[in-house]
Amino acid sequence: MEVMYQSTRSTGKKVTASQAILKGLADDGGLFVPDAIPQLDVSLDEIAKMNYQETAYQVMKQFFTDFTQEELEKCIERAYDAKFDTKEIAPLVEKDGVYYLELFHGATIAFKDMALSILPHLLTTSAKKNHITNQIVILTATSGDTGKAALAGFADVEGTSIIVFYPKNGVSAIQERQMVTQKGANTKVVGITGNFDDAQSGVKAMFNNKELAKAMNAKGYQFSSANSINIGRLVPQVVYYVYSYTRLLAQGVVKEGEQVNFVVPTGNFGNILAAFYAKNMGVPVGKLICASNDNKVLYDFFETGVYDKNREFILTTSPSMDILISSNLERLIYKIAGEDAKATADMMAALAKDGKYSITDAMKEQMKDFIGGWASEEKTASEIKRVYDKTGYVMDTHTAVASAVYHDYKEKTGDQTKTVIASTASPYKFATSVMTAIDNKYEGMDDFALIDELSKTSGTTIPKAVEEIRTAPVLHDTVCETADMQKTVEEILGL
């Protein structure tokens, strides 16, 4: 059965998977969603015998129905190869009675690699399928990890170029260095003098600017997105939830049909939405625990049914979650509103105008799979130390937010369901925060000296992604005001 895609904001024309991947954002500013979430057509027991690449094919073929088997298998094979430093691609590590799903073994040591390793191949295949001759310009806002993963994925990919905007003072030193040292003739990195929400809003405004689209088309360009607003980025994330469940099945940790909980550190809501899609495909998921840092707009939403971004924006040690506008939540809103595009559009208009919207009690009832939790900076640091002291396992700040939220939840509810925590970044990406949490004697040390200490402390090898930026020259030093983002893009493209 062919799965078609429609906008969350209108009941207009449906598009194929490849068209949705190419466009990134719908013409009305909405996000593309499948007209029905497809079911897996092989049993979880069968998938338990498959490797990551084979599992990826079983999941993606259900969503990307206009790709041939050969096209999809080629995209998967190119994505999940030796650039990952482990054969399993996404290993599950059991520590302290919980399973950490390590999603940071790719080229840029963050979970974004899981999807951004395949997105360039899905995009270029989609362009061929749809006879696109324009150069595809990937326009992306990042809160730290998407940027580097997208840059690495698209660097020197024929027929594409990529422009990444990031908050100049809102990412970790390692995250920034990873981006500004990026090679590739088709890559551009721009710091903005605002926060991630400003960057994301500026990018969305350019996507929705019809005049800009016209000017670009005249010069042979068109936009697409590498953010999780692109369905080609979201679907590959569904894979690792299916995979982690079937690993537990293969190891005899759970019996087929037995539920597991997933805990996901969440900013833009894409990663936990992927877990929700996995549940809808047939994975036995109990609770989806949404873990926030001090920017707890999602926690408050799950508690009250009111989404309100009118609050102080807090810079934390888990910067990839420093977000007050969770773009992907729109896809969930559309689903729980009974796929009512007008109601969704009205709520998004209220968010744009007043910075908030409310959902009905009936909609709230549809979200009972979700539990919100949050961890303060202090709690996050003490969780890194607690787990290290108890087990010797070192986790990054985002994973620590999720771990702290999970242990609070378990204490409060007594829920003994087996649980998987999405471990979204390598501790090497946040070495300063991680090492000073373990012992304050590390305070004030240079980033790379701390990386060496982290290697000794954790007994792990320094990832290649970190070693190669130690001496790499800075290749991107452009900074602009938020208001000048479009002007900057026009200059880069020579419009």
C-alpha positions in Angstrom: 0.0 0.0 0.0 1.4 3.4 -1.0 1.9 5.8 1.9 1.3 9.4 0.9 2.2 12.5 2.8 0.1 15.5 3.7 0.7 18.8 5.5 -0.3 19.2 9.2 -1.9 22.5 8.3 -4.1 21.9 5.3 -6.1 19.1 3.5 -4.6 20.0 0.1 -2.7 17.8 -2.3 -0.9 14.7 -1.0 2.7 14.0 -2.1 4.9 10.9 -2.4 7.6 10.2 0.1 10.3 11.4 -2.3 8.5 14.7 -2.9 8.1 15.2 0.9 11.8 14.6 1.4 12.7 17.0 -1.3 10.4 19.8 -0.1 11.3 19.4 3.6 8.4 21.8 4.6 4.9 21.9 3.1 4.0 25.0 1.1 1.6 26.2 3.9 4.4 26.0 6.5 3.1 22.7 7.9 5.1 19.5 8.4 4.6 16.4 6.2 3.0 13.4 8.0 2.2 10.0 6.5 -1.6 9.6 5.7 -1.4 6.6 8.0 1.4 5.2 10.2 2.3 1.9 8.5 2.6 -1.4 10.3 5.7 -3.7 10.3 5.0 -6.6 8.0 7.5 -9.0 9.6 7.4 -10.1 13.2 9.7 -8.6 15.8 11.0 -12.1 16.4 12.2 -12.2 12.8 13.7 -8.7 13.0 15.6 -9.8 16.2 17.7 -12.0 13.8 18.6 -9.1 11.5 21.4 -6.6 11.7 20.9 -2.8 11.9 20.9 -2.3 8.1 18.3 -5.1 7.5 16.2 -3.6 10.3 16.4 -0.2 8.7 15.1 -1.6 5.4 12.1 -3.3 7.2 11.1 0.0 8.7 11.9 2.5 5.9 10.3 0.4 3.1 6.9 0.9 5.0 7.2 4.7 4.9 9.1 5.3 1.7 6.9 3.4 -0.6 7.9 5.1 -3.9 11.5 4.0 -3.5 12.5 0.7 -5.1 14.1 -2.0 -3.0 17.3 -1.4 -4.8 17.2 2.3 -4.2 16.5 2.0 -0.5 19.0 -0.7 0.1 21.7 1.3 -1.6 20.9 4.4 0.5 21.1 2.3 3.7 24.3 0.5 2.7 26.0 3.9 2.0 24.8 5.4 5.2 25.5 2.7 7.8 29.0 1.7 6.9 32.6 2.1 8.3 32.0 5.7 9.3 30.3 4.2 12.5 32.9 2.9 14.9 30.9 -0.1 16.0 29.4 -2.9 13.9 26.1 -2.8 15.8 25.7 0.9 14.7 23.6 1.5 17.9 24.7 -0.7 20.8 22.7 -1.2 23.9 24.7 -1.0 27.1 23.2 -2.2 30.4 24.2 -0.1 33.5 22.6 0.4 36.8 19.5 -1.6 35.8 18.7 0.4 32.7 19.7 0.0 29.0 21.5 3.0 27.4 21.0 3.0 23.6 24.2 4.6 22.4 23.4 6.6 19.4 26.7 8.4 19.1 29.0 6.0 17.2 28.8 7.9 13.9 31.1 10.4 12.3 30.1 13.4 14.5 29.5 11.5 17.8 25.8 12.5 18.2 22.5 10.8 17.5 21.9 13.1 14.6 24.3 10.9 12.6 21.8 8.1 12.7 19.5 10.0 10.3 21.9 12.5 8.7 24.1 9.7 7.4 21.2 8.6 5.2 19.4 11.8 4.4 21.8 13.0 1.6 21.4 9.7 -0.2 17.5 9.8 0.2 17.6 13.4 -1.1 19.7 12.8 -4.1 17.7 9.7 -5.0 14.5 11.7 -4.6 15.9 14.4 -6.9 16.6 11.9 -9.6 13.2 10.3 -9.2 11.5 13.6 -9.6 13.7 14.9 -12.4 15.0 17.8 -10.4 17.8 19.8 -12.2 18.1 22.6 -9.6 20.9 22.5 -7.1 19.4 21.6 -3.7 20.4 24.0 -0.9 20.1 22.5 2.5 19.1 25.3 4.9 19.4 24.3 8.5 19.3 25.8 12.0 21.1 23.9 14.7 21.2 23.9 18.5 24.6 22.2 18.3 24.5 18.6 16.9 22.3 18.7 13.7 24.7 21.3 12.1 27.8 19.2 12.2 26.1 16.0 11.3 24.3 17.6 8.4 27.6 19.3 7.2 29.4 16.0 7.4 26.6 14.2 5.5 26.3 16.7 2.7 29.9 17.8 2.3 30.8 17.6 -1.4 27.6 15.6 -2.2 27.0 16.4 -5.9 24.0 18.6 -6.7 23.7 19.9 -3.1 25.1 22.7 -1.0 24.5 23.4 2.7 24.1 26.5 4.9 24.0 26.0 8.7 23.0 28.7 11.2 23.9 28.3 14.9 23.6 30.5 18.0 27.1 32.0 18.3 27.3 31.7 22.1 24.8 28.9 22.6 26.7 25.7 21.8 29.6 23.9 23.4 33.2 24.7 22.4 33.6 21.3 20.8 30.3 21.6 19.0 31.3 25.0 17.5 34.8 23.8 16.6 33.4 20.8 14.8 31.3 23.1 12.7 33.7 25.9 11.9 36.4 23.5 10.8 34.1 21.6 8.4 35.7 21.0 4.9 33.8 20.8 1.7 33.4 23.3 -1.2 29.6 23.3 -0.8 29.5 24.0 3.0 28.8 27.3 4.8 28.5 27.9 8.5 27.1 31.1 10.0 26.9 32.1 13.7 23.9 34.3 14.7 23.7 36.8 17.5 20.6 35.1 18.9 19.5 31.8 20.3 18.4 28.5 18.6 14.7 29.5 18.4 15.8 32.7 16.5 17.8 30.6 14.1 14.9 28.1 13.6 12.4 30.9 13.1 14.6 32.6 10.6 15.1 29.4 8.6 11.3 28.6 8.6 10.6 32.2 7.4 13.0 31.7 4.4 11.3 28.4 3.6 7.9 30.2 3.5 9.2 33.1 1.5 7.7 32.7 -2.0 9.6 35.7 -3.5 12.9 34.2 -2.3 11.9 30.8 -3.8 11.3 32.5 -7.1 14.6 34.3 -7.1 16.4 31.1 -6.2 14.6 29.1 -8.9 15.7 31.7 -11.5 19.3 31.0 -10.5 18.8 27.2 -10.4 18.5 26.6 -6.7 15.8 25.2 -4.4 15.7 24.8 -0.6 15.4 21.6 1.3 15.9 20.9 5.0 18.1 18.6 7.1 16.3 19.5 10.3 13.9 16.9 11.8 11.1 18.9 10.2 12.1 16.8 7.1 10.3 13.4 7.1 13.5 11.9 5.6 15.2 12.7 8.8 12.5 11.5 11.1 11.8 8.1 9.6 15.4 6.8 10.0 15.1 7.7 13.7 12.2 5.2 14.1 14.6 2.5 13.1 16.7 2.5 16.3 13.7 2.1 18.5 12.6 -0.9 16.6 16.2 -2.2 16.7 16.7 -1.7 20.4 13.5 -3.5 21.2 14.5 -6.5 19.0 18.0 -6.6 20.6 16.3 -7.0 24.0 14.2 -9.7 22.5 17.2 -11.4 20.9 19.0 -11.3 24.3 16.0 -12.8 26.1 15.7 -9.7 28.3 12.0 -9.3 27.1 9.5 -11.8 25.7 7.7 -10.9 22.5 4.8 -8.6 23.4 6.4 -7.5 26.6 6.4 -3.7 26.9 9.5 -1.5 27.4 9.6 2.2 28.3 11.7 4.7 26.4 13.3 7.8 28.0 14.4 10.5 25.5 16.2 13.8 26.3 14.1 16.1 24.2 14.3 19.6 22.7 12.7 19.7 19.3 10.6 16.6 19.9 11.7 14.7 16.8 13.6 12.0 18.7 10.7 11.1 21.0 8.2 11.4 18.2 10.2 8.7 16.4 9.7 6.4 19.4 5.9 7.2 19.2 5.9 6.2 15.5 7.7 3.0 16.4 5.0 2.2 19.0 2.3 2.9 16.3 4.1 0.5 13.9 3.7 -2.3 16.4 6.6 -2.1 18.9 5.2 -2.8 22.5 6.0 0.5 24.1 4.7 1.3 27.6 5.6 4.9 28.6 7.4 7.5 26.5 9.2 9.6 29.0 10.0 13.0 27.7 13.1 14.5 29.6 13.7 18.2 29.6 16.4 20.4 31.1 15.7 23.9 32.7 14.0 24.9 29.5 11.0 22.7 30.5 8.4 24.0 28.1 7.5 20.3 27.1 7.3 19.2 30.8 4.9 22.0 31.5 2.9 21.1 28.4 2.4 17.5 29.4 1.5 18.6 32.9 -1.0 21.3 31.9 -2.0 20.9 28.3 -0.8 24.5 27.6 2.2 25.1 25.4 3.7 28.4 26.4 7.1 29.6 25.1 6.8 33.0 26.9 9.5 32.4 29.5 13.2 33.0 30.0 15.5 31.1 27.6 18.1 29.4 29.7 21.6 28.4 28.4 22.4 25.0 30.0 25.2 22.4 29.8 22.8 20.3 27.6 22.6 22.9 24.8 21.0 20.7 22.2 17.9 20.8 24.4 17.9 24.6 24.9 14.8 25.1 22.8 11.4 26.7 23.5 9.7 26.0 20.2 9.6 22.3 19.7 8.9 22.1 16.0 8.1 18.4 15.8 5.4 18.6 18.5 3.2 19.9 15.6 3.1 16.3 14.2 1.8 14.9 17.5 -0.7 17.8 17.8 -2.1 17.0 14.4 -2.5 13.3 15.3 -4.2 13.9 18.7 -6.4 16.5 17.1 -7.9 13.7 15.0 -5.8 14.8 12.0 -7.7 18.1 11.9 -5.5 20.3 9.8 -7.5 23.5 10.6 -7.3 23.0 14.4 -3.5 22.4 14.0 -3.0 25.5 11.9 -5.0 27.6 14.4 -2.8 26.4 17.3 0.4 27.1 15.3 -0.9 30.5 14.4 -1.6 31.2 18.1 2.0 30.0 18.9 3.4 32.5 16.3 1.1 35.3 17.5 0.9 34.9 21.3 3.6 32.4 22.0 1.2 29.8 23.4 -1.8 27.5 22.7 -3.9 25.1 24.7 -5.1 21.6 23.8 -8.5 20.1 24.7 -9.1 17.5 27.4 -9.9 15.0 24.6 -6.5 15.7 23.0 -4.7 15.4 26.4 -6.3 12.0 26.9 -4.7 10.9 23.6 -1.3 11.7 25.1 -1.4 9.4 28.1 1.5 7.3 26.7 3.7 10.4 27.4 5.2 11.4 30.7 7.1 14.6 31.2 10.0 15.1 33.5 12.9 17.6 33.9 16.3 17.8 35.6 18.0 21.0 36.8 21.7 21.7 36.1 22.6 20.5 39.5 20.6 17.3 39.2 22.2 16.7 35.7 25.7 17.0 37.1 25.1 14.9 40.1 23.6 12.1 37.9 26.8 12.0 35.8 28.8 11.6 39.0 26.3 9.1 40.6 26.4 6.7 37.6 30.2 7.1 37.2 30.9 6.4 40.9 28.5 3.4 40.9 29.4 1.8 37.5 32.4 3.6 35.9 30.2 4.5 33.0 30.6 8.1 31.7 27.6 9.8 30.0 27.1 13.1 28.4 24.9 15.9 29.8 21.9 15.2 27.6 21.9 11.5 28.5 22.3 12.5 32.2 19.1 14.6 32.0 17.2 11.6 30.7 18.8 9.3 33.3 18.0 11.6 36.2 14.4 12.0 35.0 14.0 8.2 34.7 15.3 7.5 38.2 12.9 10.2 39.6 10.0 8.6 37.6 10.9 5.1 38.8 11.1 6.3 42.4 7.8 8.1 42.2 5.8 5.3 40.4 7.6 2.1 41.3 7.3 1.2 37.6 9.6 -1.9 37.0 9.1 -2.0 33.2 12.4 -2.6 31.4 13.6 0.7 30.2 15.8 2.1 27.4 17.4 5.5 27.6 18.3 7.2 24.4 22.0 8.2 24.9 22.2 11.0 22.4 25.8 12.2 22.4 29.3 11.2 23.3 30.6 12.6 26.6 33.6 13.8 24.5 31.4 16.4 23.0 30.8 18.0 26.4 34.0 17.1 28.1 34.2 20.2 30.3 30.7 19.7 31.8 31.2 16.0 32.2 34.6 16.1 33.8 33.8 18.9 36.2 30.6 17.0 37.3 32.8 14.0 38.1 35.4 16.0 40.0 35.7 19.8 40.5 39.5 19.5 40.3 39.0 19.7 36.5 37.6 23.2 36.6 39.4 25.7 34.5 41.3 23.1 32.4 41.6 23.5 28.6 39.0 21.6 26.5 41.5 19.3 24.9 43.4 18.6 28.1 40.0 17.5 29.6 39.4 15.3 26.6 42.6 13.4 27.4 41.5 13.1 31.1 38.1 11.9 30.0 39.8 9.1 27.9 41.8 8.0 31.0 38.8 8.2 33.3 36.3 6.3 31.1 38.8 3.9 29.6 37.6 4.7 26.1 39.5 5.8 23.0 39.1 9.4 22.0 36.8 9.4 18.9 38.3 10.3 15.6 35.8 13.2 15.3 37.4 14.9 18.3 41.0 14.1 17.4 40.7 15.6 13.9 39.5 19.0 15.1 42.3 19.4 17.7 44.5 21.0 15.1 42.1 21.7 12.2 42.0 25.3 10.9 38.9 27.4 11.2 37.3 27.6 7.8 34.0 29.4 8.6 34.0 32.7 10.6 30.8 34.5 9.4 28.6 35.9 12.1 25.3 37.9 11.4 22.4 39.5 13.2 19.2 37.4 13.3 17.5 40.0 11.1 20.2 39.5 8.4 19.9 35.7 8.0 18.1 36.0 4.6 20.5 38.7 3.4 23.4 36.4 4.3 21.9 33.5 2.3 21.3 35.7 -0.7 25.0 36.8 -0.6 26.2 33.2 -0.3 24.1 32.1 -3.3 24.8 35.3 -5.3 21.2 36.2 -5.7 
